[in-house]
Amino acid sequence: MTSGTQAEALSGHTAWARNLASPIRDFLATESGGAAMMLAAVIVALVWANVAGGSYNSLWTTHLSIALGGGRLSTDLRHWVNEGLMTFFFLVVGLEAKRELDLGELRERSRVAVPVLAAFGGVTVPVVIFLAFNAGGPGGHGWGAAMSTDTAFALGVLALVAPRSATRLRVFLLTLAVVDDMVALVVIATVYASHIRAAPLLVALALFVALLALRFAPASWRWQPATGLGIAIWVALFKSGIDPVVAGLVVGMVTSAYPPARSDLERVTELARSFREQPTPELARSAQQSVASAISANDRMQYRLHPWTSYVIVPLFALANAGIHITGNLLSDAISSPITLGIFFGYVFGKPIGICAASWLGTRSWLGGTRPVISPPVLFAGGCVAGIGFTVSVLISSLAFSGEHLAEAKLGVLAAAAGATLTSWLAVRAIRRIPDSLRARQIAATAEDLLDLAADVDPEHDHIRGSDAALVTLVEYGDYECPYCGQAERVIRELLGSFGKELRYVWRHLPLNDVHLFAQMAAEAAEAAAAQGRFWDMHDRLLDNQDKLRIPDLVEHARALGLDVERFEGELRGRDYAPLIAEDVASADESAVAGTPTFFINGRRHYGAYDSQTLTAAVKAAQTRAGQLARASVAAQVV
């Protein structure tokens, strides 16, 4: 198998643990490409507006109407993008935030407070700066254009300027951006909404209550009515005069995420087998519904929508709104325009100042604050990245301004995005120049990692390769018949060779008995070999011969390894080690492990691919952090 083919194989997730929705790491990987697409769309829009401005304006001001009976929805193409398609963008943002609240870094609720405070600080200070330039002037009403971070652009730029940045910073930014967006959408709905109609707004609220009530309905038919209610909420908000993109964020934030349960996956297998035996429409529908209900609606929606929002919808928004006909007069006016300057300085300087100041307050013990999740230099870099405002800023600018003032506002938004990108790049470079000893102390002062592995490594029970003094421990839940485990084993051996004493590897059994008929007995054979001091020899042999796991094959493996075959066969037939396997399976359930292979690195679940490059990068990151914490601990003892 070539390296490229191997990497492709190892990026395909396990039979039941395919991550149908991207957790935070995959979310940000998509955002880096989405940011590049958005930047390309901005450039195309600027060129188009200045080379053929007539056709640009003519296209986006073309009206499109949808009529059904006496009802009618009518607006121009630009507003269909801004108020229609962008609803899906805010939906994905809400879904990812909810996933972090349910399963990720924010499941410890005390960690939510600081990014929420930071979001309010990052909103307030830019608005104050904008008003300092515009209070009492014609641009004062547009203060909302200086407040909101562009989630897609900011996370994308972060992935570009700091590709190895910690997940903590990314989650912090995501949480901040979601709160930021919620505040912005409330401002849009109240300050910039005109002629609010009470009746459609009350209808939207009633429909939202009905959507919440659906969580008590059977999962098998919940999807269709939820989709209909979501569309109805959007239409009602559209008719009420409130920007309907609010619907996307709110629906995303109430859509729960949960890991697939092994019992549900085993039910899927049973139904699939029944359908294979009797391929009837009824059984096909049952199997399909069972597969869908095993994966949370949050995951399914992200899997379907996230690529579309990152690669199509947000770039289309940029194409529809970034086209400014730039003239010499416009540039000269913008340089001294309080609107342009207020937006630029509000974002580039106000955002990092507001975020850092509010975060500092939120971590003060005399205010009941918690330990910071990220260190001060990293927080400042995150504040700089948060100074990238595009999507909501342009959206509010189009509501608050018109004509030359709108062009000046858009120039300010584009200039601020460029300035914030530059300052964030400089901040990341500066962080890399901080002495290791100082960085270690800064990291040691942050909150401890939240661990996903429920059962600690126990040398008395677990099978371990490597030194107990290793900085990094890699735990794998595996199945000897699982082909993905067989492929991953080559990567594990490579890692052990590369990291040497710095890596400790632990194997735990998780036989998927519903799909692998011989996995349970193979696991018991490995334990029988362990009783004779030869676990790892049997382990390697089983993974190298995954097509030979029947009892006669297992006995031959024992004979080839020079084991006491009579004892081995007796223990195997007596099922002596089934309880040990059950203990590993129970620990897997406690850690929400549903498929194989599943990896934990220093107690944190590893998401995504498990090829050599990806796992090496993850182990190196864990090694760096563990080393910094160890150095900080030694320094503290010396002091």
DAZI-V864093 format. One record per pair of residues at least 6 apart in sequence whose C-alpha atoms are under 7 Angstrom apart, sorted by sequence separation. I is the first residue (numbers start at 1). J is the second residue. If there is no record, write none. Layout:
i=<I & I>
j=<J & J>
//
This chain:
i=<66 & 67 & 100 & 101 & 106 & 134 & 237 & 238 & 334 & 363 & 479 & 513 & 529 & 559 & 599 & 600 & 49 & 65 & 66 & 100 & 237 & 362 & 363 & 478 & 496 & 512 & 513 & 558 & 599 & 48 & 65 & 66 & 214 & 275 & 363 & 398 & 511 & 527 & 65 & 131 & 275 & 363 & 397 & 511 & 526 & 529 & 64 & 65 & 234 & 555 & 63 & 64 & 63 & 64 & 131 & 397 & 526 & 63 & 64 & 130 & 234 & 526 & 62 & 63 & 233 & 509 & 555 & 61 & 62 & 211 & 272 & 60 & 61 & 127 & 130 & 271 & 394 & 60 & 61 & 60 & 211 & 601 & 127 & 268 & 126 & 127 & 393 & 126 & 207 & 268 & 151 & 268 & 356 & 390 & 123 & 356 & 389 & 123 & 208 & 151 & 207 & 356 & 522 & 149 & 352 & 355 & 388 & 389 & 204 & 265 & 388 & 478 & 525 & 264 & 387 & 472 & 473 & 474 & 475 & 476 & 477 & 478 & 479 & 149 & 352 & 470 & 471 & 472 & 473 & 474 & 475 & 476 & 477 & 478 & 479 & 518 & 148 & 204 & 351 & 352 & 388 & 470 & 471 & 472 & 473 & 474 & 475 & 476 & 477 & 478 & 479 & 518 & 148 & 203 & 204 & 351 & 387 & 388 & 470 & 477 & 479 & 260 & 467 & 470 & 201 & 260 & 351 & 352 & 385 & 466 & 481 & 148 & 200 & 201 & 348 & 351 & 384 & 385 & 468 & 200 & 466 & 467 & 481 & 258 & 466 & 481 & 200 & 201 & 257 & 348 & 384 & 385 & 465 & 466 & 480 & 200 & 257 & 347 & 384 & 464 & 465 & 479 & 528 & 257 & 347 & 464 & 465 & 198 & 255 & 256 & 257 & 464 & 480 & 197 & 255 & 381 & 463 & 464 & 480 & 528 & 196 & 197 & 462 & 463 & 528 & 196 & 195 & 196 & 381 & 194 & 381 & 525 & 193 & 524 & 193 & 527 & 189 & 524 & 189 & 377 & 524 & 188 & 115 & 119 & 123 & 486 & 118 & 115 & 116 & 119 & 115 & 119 & 185 & 480 & 116 & 480 & 481 & 480 & 375 & 340 & 344 & 348 & 375 & 220 & 339 & 340 & 343 & 344 & 347 & 339 & 343 & 340 & 341 & 344 & 348 & 375 & 340 & 344 & 348 & 374 & 509 & 220 & 373 & 219 & 334 & 372 & 373 & 510 & 371 & 372 & 509 & 510 & 371 & 508 & 509 & 97 & 324 & 94 & 93 & 485 & 485 & 484 & 35 & 479 & 35 & 478 & 477 & 478 & 477 & 478 & 491 & 31 & 35 & 476 & 477 & 491 & 495 & 34 & 35 & 476 & 477 & 488 & 476 & 31 & 32 & 475 & 476 & 31 & 32 & 474 & 475 & 474 & 475 & 28 & 32 & 474 & 28 & 32 & 473 & 474 & 472 & 473 & 472 & 28 & 455 & 454 & 454 & 454 & 453 & 452 & 453 & 472 & 453 & 472 & 452 & 453 & 472 & 451 & 452 & 471 & 451 & 452 & 90 & 94 & 98 & 102 & 103 & 471 & 93 & 94 & 97 & 471 & 91 & 95 & 98 & 99 & 87 & 90 & 91 & 94 & 95 & 98 & 99 & 86 & 90 & 94 & 83 & 87 & 88 & 91 & 92 & 95 & 83 & 84 & 87 & 91 & 83 & 444 & 443 & 440 & 444 & 440 & 440 & 441 & 440 & 146 & 145 & 139 & 146 & 146 & 95 & 134 & 133 & 134 & 168 & 169 & 168 & 95 & 192 & 192 & 133 & 173 & 92 & 130 & 92 & 129 & 130 & 169 & 92 & 130 & 129 & 127 & 89 & 126 & 88 & 126 & 129 & 126 & 125 & 126 & 125 & 86 & 158 & 85 & 122 & 122 & 125 & 122 & 154 & 122 & 154 & 121 & 122 & 121 & 154 & 82 & 153 & 81 & 119 & 118 & 121 & 149 & 118 & 149 & 150 & 149 & 150 & 118 & 149 & 150 & 117 & 118 & 148 & 150 & 78 & 117 & 150 & 148 & 114 & 117 & 148 & 269 & 146 & 114 & 145 & 266 & 16 & 145 & 145 & 144 & 145 & 142 & 142 & 141 & 142 & 60 & 157 & 161 & 162 & 53 & 37 & 41 & 45 & 49 & 44 & 49 & 50 & 34 & 38 & 42 & 46 & 49 & 50 & 34 & 38 & 41 & 42 & 45 & 46 & 21 & 37 & 41 & 45 & 46 & 20 & 21 & 31 & 20 & 30 & 38 & 42 & 21 & 22 & 21 & 20 & 262 & 259 & 261 & 260 & 105 & 14 & 10 & 10 & 17 & 16 & 17 & 16 & 17 & 15 & 14 & 14 & 14 & 11 & 12 & 11 & 10 & 11 & 10 & 11 & 10 & 7>
j=<72 & 73 & 106 & 107 & 112 & 140 & 243 & 244 & 340 & 369 & 485 & 519 & 535 & 565 & 605 & 606 & 56 & 72 & 73 & 107 & 244 & 369 & 370 & 485 & 503 & 519 & 520 & 565 & 606 & 56 & 73 & 74 & 222 & 283 & 371 & 406 & 519 & 535 & 74 & 140 & 284 & 372 & 406 & 520 & 535 & 538 & 74 & 75 & 244 & 565 & 74 & 75 & 75 & 76 & 143 & 409 & 538 & 76 & 77 & 143 & 247 & 539 & 76 & 77 & 247 & 523 & 569 & 76 & 77 & 226 & 287 & 76 & 77 & 143 & 146 & 287 & 410 & 77 & 78 & 78 & 229 & 619 & 146 & 287 & 146 & 147 & 413 & 147 & 229 & 290 & 174 & 291 & 379 & 413 & 147 & 380 & 413 & 148 & 233 & 177 & 233 & 383 & 549 & 177 & 380 & 383 & 416 & 417 & 233 & 294 & 417 & 507 & 554 & 294 & 417 & 502 & 503 & 504 & 505 & 506 & 507 & 508 & 509 & 180 & 383 & 501 & 502 & 503 & 504 & 505 & 506 & 507 & 508 & 509 & 510 & 549 & 180 & 236 & 383 & 384 & 420 & 502 & 503 & 504 & 505 & 506 & 507 & 508 & 509 & 510 & 511 & 550 & 181 & 236 & 237 & 384 & 420 & 421 & 503 & 510 & 512 & 294 & 501 & 504 & 236 & 295 & 386 & 387 & 420 & 501 & 516 & 184 & 236 & 237 & 384 & 387 & 420 & 421 & 504 & 237 & 503 & 504 & 518 & 296 & 504 & 519 & 239 & 240 & 296 & 387 & 423 & 424 & 504 & 505 & 519 & 240 & 297 & 387 & 424 & 504 & 505 & 519 & 568 & 298 & 388 & 505 & 506 & 240 & 297 & 298 & 299 & 506 & 522 & 240 & 298 & 424 & 506 & 507 & 523 & 571 & 240 & 241 & 506 & 507 & 572 & 241 & 241 & 242 & 427 & 241 & 428 & 572 & 241 & 572 & 242 & 577 & 242 & 577 & 243 & 431 & 578 & 243 & 172 & 176 & 180 & 543 & 176 & 175 & 176 & 179 & 176 & 180 & 246 & 542 & 179 & 543 & 546 & 546 & 442 & 408 & 412 & 416 & 443 & 289 & 408 & 409 & 412 & 413 & 416 & 409 & 413 & 411 & 412 & 415 & 419 & 446 & 412 & 416 & 420 & 446 & 581 & 293 & 446 & 293 & 408 & 446 & 447 & 584 & 446 & 447 & 584 & 585 & 447 & 584 & 585 & 175 & 407 & 178 & 178 & 596 & 597 & 597 & 152 & 596 & 153 & 596 & 596 & 597 & 597 & 598 & 611 & 152 & 156 & 597 & 598 & 612 & 616 & 156 & 157 & 598 & 599 & 610 & 599 & 155 & 156 & 599 & 600 & 156 & 157 & 599 & 600 & 600 & 601 & 155 & 159 & 601 & 156 & 160 & 601 & 602 & 601 & 602 & 602 & 159 & 587 & 587 & 590 & 591 & 591 & 591 & 600 & 619 & 603 & 622 & 603 & 604 & 623 & 603 & 604 & 623 & 604 & 605 & 245 & 249 & 253 & 257 & 258 & 626 & 249 & 250 & 253 & 627 & 248 & 252 & 255 & 256 & 245 & 248 & 249 & 252 & 253 & 256 & 257 & 245 & 249 & 253 & 243 & 247 & 248 & 251 & 252 & 255 & 244 & 245 & 248 & 252 & 245 & 629 & 629 & 628 & 632 & 629 & 631 & 632 & 632 & 343 & 343 & 339 & 346 & 347 & 298 & 338 & 338 & 339 & 373 & 374 & 374 & 302 & 399 & 400 & 342 & 382 & 302 & 342 & 305 & 342 & 343 & 382 & 306 & 346 & 346 & 346 & 309 & 346 & 309 & 347 & 350 & 350 & 350 & 351 & 351 & 313 & 385 & 313 & 350 & 351 & 354 & 352 & 385 & 354 & 386 & 354 & 355 & 355 & 388 & 317 & 388 & 317 & 355 & 355 & 358 & 386 & 356 & 387 & 388 & 388 & 389 & 358 & 389 & 390 & 358 & 359 & 389 & 391 & 320 & 359 & 392 & 392 & 359 & 362 & 393 & 514 & 393 & 362 & 393 & 514 & 265 & 394 & 396 & 396 & 397 & 397 & 400 & 400 & 401 & 320 & 421 & 425 & 428 & 325 & 311 & 315 & 319 & 323 & 319 & 324 & 325 & 310 & 314 & 318 & 322 & 325 & 326 & 311 & 315 & 318 & 319 & 322 & 323 & 299 & 315 & 319 & 323 & 324 & 299 & 300 & 310 & 300 & 310 & 318 & 322 & 302 & 303 & 303 & 303 & 594 & 592 & 594 & 594 & 450 & 484 & 487 & 488 & 594 & 594 & 595 & 595 & 596 & 595 & 595 & 596 & 597 & 608 & 609 & 609 & 609 & 610 & 610 & 611 & 611 & 611>
//
